[in-house]
Amino acid sequence: MSNYAIDTAARFGDIPFVEFSTDLVTGIFNSLVEAHILQMEEYADFVNSLTQDLSDYINNTSDGVTFEDISDFVLKYELPSLPEDELQKYLEQLAPPGTVLDNPSTAAAAPDTNGPWWQYRRSCCSRYAQQCDRSRQHL
């Protein structure tokens, strides 16, 4: 073994390894926690901005868009339209079983609300409500 290696090994006692390691791990942990907290605060701000009503959003915009600009856009915007036969096809797909859309007087008086169509819709609504409740708990 060379003298250089022996001298280097002898100096390891001068390095406060335990304190260095502790400070390194603590610093990294604190950085990760601070970054996570900042990310959650930004997410909360984002969610709060989504839950504003339109007038609050318009009043808080900083890009120079006025209420008149938004009103003009909304009034001039043309919604896409479907031909009547395509619209009827989509409405029939949405209608519960037993409903006749062409002639409402021939529709079933009391649809079977325990059938698979209704059960599926209830489960979807239930899952959506649970997700909404969970997201409110995190705010």
BELQUIGI-V656201 format. One record per residue. RES is the residue in three letters. PSI is psi in degrees with one decimal (* if undefined). Layout:
((RES & PSI) (RES & PSI))
This chain:
((MET & 137.9) (SER & 162.1) (ASN & -31.8) (TYR & -44.2) (ALA & -39.4) (ILE & -41.6) (ASP & -41.1) (THR & -42.9) (ALA & -34.1) (ALA & -27.8) (ARG & -9.7) (PHE & -25.9) (GLY & -22.9) (ASP & -19.6) (ILE & 124.4) (PRO & 77.2) (PHE & -42.4) (VAL & -46.0) (GLU & -41.1) (PHE & -47.5) (SER & -43.1) (THR & -46.1) (ASP & -38.4) (LEU & -50.1) (VAL & -42.4) (THR & -42.0) (GLY & -43.3) (ILE & -44.2) (PHE & -46.8) (ASN & -38.7) (SER & -42.9) (LEU & -41.7) (VAL & -44.2) (GLU & -40.9) (ALA & -39.8) (HIS & -42.2) (ILE & -44.2) (LEU & -42.0) (GLN & -42.6) (MET & -36.9) (GLU & -41.4) (GLU & -38.9) (TYR & -41.9) (ALA & -41.2) (ASP & -40.7) (PHE & -46.9) (VAL & -40.7) (ASN & -37.2) (SER & -29.6) (LEU & -24.8) (THR & 2.6) (GLN & 150.8) (ASP & 168.6) (LEU & -40.4) (SER & -39.4) (ASP & -42.3) (TYR & -44.8) (ILE & -42.5) (ASN & -24.2) (ASN & 4.6) (THR & 142.1) (SER & 13.1) (ASP & 12.6) (GLY & 13.8) (VAL & 124.4) (THR & 169.7) (PHE & -38.5) (GLU & -39.1) (ASP & -45.8) (ILE & -42.2) (SER & -44.7) (ASP & -42.6) (PHE & -46.0) (VAL & -40.9) (LEU & -32.3) (LYS & -12.6) (TYR & 129.1) (GLU & 120.5) (LEU & 143.8) (PRO & 148.5) (SER & 152.5) (LEU & 148.2) (PRO & 153.0) (GLU & -39.0) (ASP & -37.9) (GLU & -40.8) (LEU & -43.6) (GLN & -39.9) (LYS & -44.1) (TYR & -39.4) (LEU & -38.1) (GLU & -35.1) (GLN & -29.6) (LEU & -23.2) (ALA & 142.6) (PRO & 156.0) (PRO & 142.8) (GLY & -7.1) (THR & 131.4) (VAL & 117.5) (LEU & -27.9) (ASP & -36.8) (ASN & 95.4) (PRO & -24.5) (SER & -18.9) (THR & 2.8) (ALA & 153.1) (ALA & 137.8) (ALA & -43.4) (ALA & 99.2) (PRO & 153.4) (ASP & 102.7) (THR & 4.2) (ASN & 1.6) (GLY & 173.0) (PRO & -33.5) (TRP & -48.1) (TRP & -38.3) (GLN & -41.4) (TYR & -44.8) (ARG & -41.4) (ARG & -41.4) (SER & -37.7) (CYS & -45.5) (CYS & -38.5) (SER & -44.4) (ARG & -40.6) (TYR & -43.0) (ALA & -39.4) (GLN & -40.4) (GLN & -39.6) (CYS & -43.3) (ASP & -42.6) (ARG & -40.9) (SER & -33.4) (ARG & -33.4) (GLN & -26.2) (HIS & -6.1) (LEU & *))
